[in-house]
Amino acid sequence: MRLINIFYCIYFVSFLSHAQDDKKALELLDDMSDKYKKMAGFTSTFTYIMNNLSENIADSFQGRISVKEEMYVLFVEGQKIINDSKTVWTYLEELNEVTISDFDPGEQEISLNNIFEIYKSGFSYKFLGEENNLRLVEIYPDDQEKSYFKILFKIDKAGLLYSFSVFDKSNSTFVYMINDFKEEELENTLFTFIPEDYPEIEVIDFR
């Protein structure tokens, strides 16, 4: 009986520790999400790093994104991608070509404009502690069919996102590190692409 009680105590302490950590994780995630939701808009530069340990493949690039509500403008690797929450324009400057399509939220499950709220549905979460003045929180999808099994958030002391890492089942890790960050007012016209402003542009319309 004494042995059973010892195991029960160990289990109970472990359960309390996980419950406290989960509560802490939710508080940090909610605080971060609220901060971004209250912003009129923001612009950030970021570094993307991909590592595949199985294939020994590594890649990285830098980009810039401006976000307002559900809209964003993304500059990355010679592309300018504009999303006004209904239509997506992908402009390739080198080819002077734009592809137009209807926006499908299901095609962008994880992105720099929705990562702040992704945890709110279909995820469990865990507070891992602090590292170099950053709070570490992991979230895990309830849907086992997802291609990834966890996302690691690193949140700074101001409650803003320092980086997030997506851990894929193919043994790949995708890291997005936030570099310069600026909260600012953004005009709605920023999130519209006008082909007529680009002489001799090729337009590919999939709508």
Buried (B, 14 or more C-beta within 10 A) or exposed (E): EEEEEEEEEEEEEEEEEEEEBBEBBBEBBEBBBEBBEEBEBBBBBBBBBBBBEEEEEEEEEEBBBBBBBBBBBBBBEEBBBBBBBEBBBBBBEEEEBBBBBEBEEEEBBBBBBBBBEBBEEEBEBBBBEEEEEBBBBBBBBEEEEBEBEBBBBBBBEEBBBBBBBBBBEEEBBBBBBBEEBEBEEBEEEBBEBEBEEBEEBEEEEEE
